[in-house]
């Protein structure tokens, strides 16, 4: 099926199915020239359903679609937007979608621990210790200017907005540890995004954790400041991963390999940064303006696309200590590296 994108640099044809969202033109020199152009020529394209959200972290999906990298691999990829992102993991477990993307959350870990046929197959975004600030603990400017928030112990008594089931709670807990505190000592409220942004600007909460592009919006309001960049708290912590369900893990692994070739090729293009072409593609995919995309921090991506199991084990151990998961999942049960290894061998022999 053919879909037509409009906007930015004009109309672009893509043989990628787009259900409810749409997120350099030539083969890159650093990629084996147009690798996989002859894959499955003459055969009907293999269809894949992928849950993709309109965020910059999902850039490789949008780039692969717009640049025809999926088509080169004879794939017909449908981008699926569910009513709630929490529905992605059950849908992946039931085989209703083939590819998931996002943070490693309690929902993912508990699903895998219970036997759901889901594995992490690629690591993408991470909090690069020397990179720009993608995620941060943000505080009301008035508190910081008054010297009422000089150290983590001064979070006590403040209204802290935090979802204790997301990795952001791990960041804040790590921040508190040197002071002998934990998130259990805080006055925590939980608001959905972007309500927490409005609440901080309005003064009904004092501290929250925000990611781009909301982070830039907060700072530009003049009412909030970056208090602690998350990359200083948990350096190089992984923020997003690609997940496969049973269809690609067991039933059609060769299709999963071709998907990963296209995805890795798009990652190479993403690494060129805020080029006019990449900004055009992400403007359509995320719905953000060119100005916002130019001003915000773009996440650093792992060069080898491997899953950082060491840091994810530490995160799981923290969750286990809080009785949020039953056990730490072994690497071979949580991660399948063969798809990235295949793509890396094809593109970077």
C-alpha positions in Angstrom: 0.0 0.0 0.0 1.3 3.5 -0.8 0.9 6.5 1.5 1.5 10.1 0.7 3.2 12.5 3.1 2.9 16.2 2.6 4.5 19.2 4.2 8.1 20.4 4.6 9.9 19.7 1.4 6.8 18.6 -0.5 5.2 15.2 -1.2 7.2 12.1 -0.5 6.0 8.7 -1.6 6.6 5.8 0.8 5.5 2.1 0.6 4.9 2.1 4.3 1.5 1.7 5.8 0.6 4.5 8.2 -2.4 3.9 10.4 -2.8 6.9 12.6 0.6 8.7 12.7 3.3 9.5 10.3 6.7 10.0 11.9 19.9 11.3 2.9 17.8 10.7 0.1 20.8 8.7 -1.3 22.6 5.8 0.1 25.1 7.0 2.8 28.8 6.5 2.0 29.3 5.0 5.5 26.7 2.3 4.8 27.5 -0.4 2.3 26.1 1.2 -0.8 22.3 0.6 -0.9 22.8 -2.7 1.0 19.9 -5.1 0.4 18.4 -3.4 -2.7 17.8 -6.8 -4.2 16.2 -8.4 -1.2 13.0 -10.2 -2.1 12.7 -8.7 -5.6 9.6 -9.9 -7.3 8.1 -11.3 -4.1 5.2 -9.7 -2.2 6.6 -7.5 0.6 6.5 -8.9 4.1 4.2 -7.0 6.4 5.2 -5.8 9.8 3.1 -3.9 12.4 5.1 -1.6 14.6 4.0 0.6 17.5 5.8 3.9 17.1 5.2 7.1 19.1 5.8 10.6 17.7 9.0 11.3 19.5 12.6 12.0 18.3 13.7 8.8 20.0 11.7 7.0 17.3 13.6 8.8 14.5 15.0 5.7 12.8 11.5 4.4 12.1 10.5 7.6 10.4 13.8 7.9 8.5 13.6 4.3 7.3 10.0 4.9 6.1 10.7 8.2 4.3 14.0 7.2 2.7 12.6 3.8 1.4 14.9 1.7 3.6 12.0 -0.6 4.5 11.1 -0.9 0.9 14.7 -1.8 0.0 14.3 -4.7 2.3 10.9 -5.7 0.7 9.0 -4.8 3.9 5.6 -3.2 4.2 5.7 -1.6 7.7 2.5 -0.4 9.3 2.9 2.3 12.0 0.3 1.6 14.7 -0.8 4.2 17.3 -2.7 2.7 20.2 -5.0 4.6 22.5 -2.5 4.3 25.3 1.2 3.4 25.1 0.7 0.9 28.0 -1.3 -1.2 25.5 1.8 -1.8 23.4 3.2 -4.6 25.5 0.0 -6.7 25.8 -0.5 -6.2 22.0 3.1 -7.4 21.4 2.6 -10.3 23.7 -0.6 -11.4 21.9 1.0 -11.0 18.5 -1.3 -8.2 17.4 1.9 -6.1 16.6 5.3 -7.3 15.7 7.6 -4.5 16.9 7.5 -2.4 20.1 9.7 0.6 21.0 10.3 2.6 24.2 11.7 2.5 27.7 12.3 -0.7 29.7 9.5 -0.4 32.1 8.0 -2.6 34.9 5.3 -3.6 32.4 7.9 -5.0 30.0 9.9 -6.8 32.7 6.8 -8.4 34.3 5.5 -9.5 30.9 8.9 -11.2 30.0 9.1 -12.7 33.5 5.7 -14.2 33.1 6.7 -15.9 29.8 5.5 -13.4 27.2 7.3 -13.9 23.9 9.0 -10.5 23.9 12.7 -9.7 23.8 14.8 -6.5 23.5 16.6 -6.7 20.1 18.3 -3.3 19.9 19.4 -0.5 22.1 18.9 3.0 20.8 18.7 6.2 22.9 20.8 6.7 26.1 21.7 9.5 28.5 25.2 10.2 27.1 27.4 11.5 29.9 29.0 14.1 27.7 25.9 14.8 25.6 23.2 17.4 25.7 20.5 17.3 28.3 17.7 15.2 27.1 16.1 14.5 30.5 16.5 16.3 33.8 15.2 16.9 37.2 13.5 20.3 36.9 12.6 22.7 39.7 10.7 26.0 40.1 13.1 28.9 39.5 11.9 30.7 42.6 13.1 27.9 44.8 16.5 27.7 43.2 17.0 31.5 43.2 16.1 31.6 46.9 18.7 29.0 47.7 16.1 26.6 49.0 17.3 23.8 46.7 21.0 23.5 47.1 21.2 19.8 47.7 19.1 16.7 47.3 18.2 16.6 51.0 16.2 19.8 50.4 13.7 17.9 48.3 12.1 16.9 51.6 8.9 18.7 52.2 8.6 19.8 48.6 5.9 18.6 46.2 7.7 16.3 43.8 5.8 15.1 40.7 7.0 11.6 39.8 5.6 8.3 38.4 7.2 5.7 40.6 6.7 3.0 38.0 8.9 4.7 35.4 12.7 4.8 35.1 12.6 8.5 36.2 11.9 7.3 39.7 15.2 5.4 39.6 17.0 8.6 38.6 15.6 10.5 41.5 16.3 7.7 43.9 19.9 7.5 42.8 20.1 11.3 43.3 18.9 10.9 46.9 21.2 8.0 47.9 24.3 10.1 48.8 22.0 12.0 51.3 20.8 8.7 52.9 17.4 9.2 51.4 15.1 7.5 48.9 12.0 8.4 47.0 10.0 6.9 49.9 11.0 10.0 51.9 9.4 12.4 49.4 6.0 14.0 49.1 5.1 12.5 45.7 2.2 13.3 43.4 1.7 11.9 39.9 0.3 13.8 37.0 0.1 12.8 33.4 2.3 14.5 30.8 1.9 17.4 29.9 -0.2 18.3 33.0 2.9 18.2 35.1 4.5 20.9 33.0 1.6 23.2 33.5 1.5 22.4 37.2 5.2 23.3 37.6 4.8 26.5 35.7 1.7 27.3 37.8 3.5 26.5 41.1 1.2 23.7 42.2 4.2 21.3 42.2 7.9 22.2 43.0 9.9 19.5 41.1 9.4 17.1 38.3 11.4 15.0 35.8 11.0 16.1 32.2 12.3 15.0 28.8 12.5 16.8 25.5 10.7 18.5 24.0 8.8 19.3 27.3 12.1 20.1 28.9 12.8 23.0 26.6 9.2 24.2 27.0 9.7 24.4 30.8 13.0 26.2 30.6 11.7 28.7 28.0 8.7 29.5 30.3 11.1 31.3 32.6 9.5 29.6 35.6 11.7 26.5 35.8 15.3 25.6 35.6 17.2 22.4 35.0 18.3 21.4 38.5 20.1 18.1 37.9 20.6 16.8 34.3 19.8 13.1 34.4 23.0 12.2 32.5 24.9 13.4 35.6 22.9 11.1 37.9 22.8 7.9 35.8 25.5 8.4 33.1 24.9 6.5 29.9 21.7 4.9 31.1 19.7 3.4 28.2 16.4 5.2 27.6 14.9 3.3 24.7 15.0 -0.1 23.0 13.4 -2.0 20.1 11.4 -5.1 21.0 10.3 -8.0 18.9 7.3 -10.3 19.5 7.1 -14.0 18.7 6.4 -13.4 15.0 9.8 -12.0 14.3 11.7 -13.9 17.0 10.6 -17.4 16.1 8.2 -17.5 13.1 9.9 -15.1 10.7 13.4 -14.3 11.9 14.6 -13.5 8.4 12.0 -10.8 8.2 13.2 -9.5 11.6 16.8 -9.4 10.2 15.7 -7.3 7.2 13.8 -5.0 9.4 16.9 -4.4 11.5 19.1 -3.8 8.4 16.7 -1.0 7.4 16.5 0.3 11.0 20.3 0.4 11.4 20.7 2.1 8.1 18.3 4.8 9.3 20.3 5.1 12.5 23.4 5.8 10.5 21.5 8.7 8.8 20.2 9.9 12.2 23.8 10.2 13.4 24.4 12.9 10.8 22.5 15.1 13.2 20.1 18.0 12.5 20.5 18.1 8.7 17.8 19.7 6.7 16.6 16.3 5.5 16.5 14.8 9.0 14.6 17.8 10.3 12.1 17.6 7.5 11.4 13.9 8.2 11.1 14.5 12.0 8.8 17.5 11.5 6.4 15.2 9.7 6.9 12.3 12.0 6.7 14.0 15.4 4.5 16.9 14.6 7.0 19.3 16.1 8.0 22.5 14.3 11.4 22.9 12.7 12.2 25.5 15.3 11.5 23.2 18.2 13.5 20.4 16.6 16.5 22.7 16.0 16.4 24.0 19.6 15.8 20.7 21.5 18.3 18.1 22.5 18.3 15.0 20.2 19.0 11.8 22.0 22.3 10.1 21.6 22.1 6.6 20.0 24.3 3.7 20.7 26.8 3.3 17.9 26.5 -0.5 17.8 22.8 -0.6 18.7 23.5 -3.3 21.3 21.4 -3.5 24.5 23.3 -2.2 27.6 22.5 -5.2 29.8 24.9 -4.1 32.6 23.0 -0.9 33.4 19.6 -2.6 32.9 20.6 -5.3 35.4 21.3 -2.5 38.0 17.9 -1.0 37.2 16.2 -4.4 37.7 18.0 -5.0 41.0 16.7 -1.6 42.2 13.1 -2.6 41.1 13.5 -6.0 42.8 14.6 -4.3 46.0 11.4 -2.3 46.0 9.3 -5.4 45.3 8.2 -4.0 41.9 9.4 -7.0 40.0 9.7 -10.6 41.2 13.2 -11.3 39.9 16.1 -10.0 37.8 15.6 -11.4 34.3 18.8 -13.1 32.9 20.3 -11.6 29.8 19.4 -14.6 27.5 15.8 -14.4 28.6 15.5 -10.6 28.0 17.7 -9.9 25.0 18.2 -11.4 21.6 21.3 -10.0 19.8 21.2 -11.9 16.6 19.2 -9.3 14.6 21.6 -6.4 15.4 24.6 -8.6 14.8 23.2 -9.5 11.4 22.5 -5.9 10.5 25.9 -4.8 11.7 27.6 -7.5 9.6 25.6 -6.4 6.5 26.2 -2.6 6.9 29.6 -2.5 8.6 31.4 -5.6 7.4 
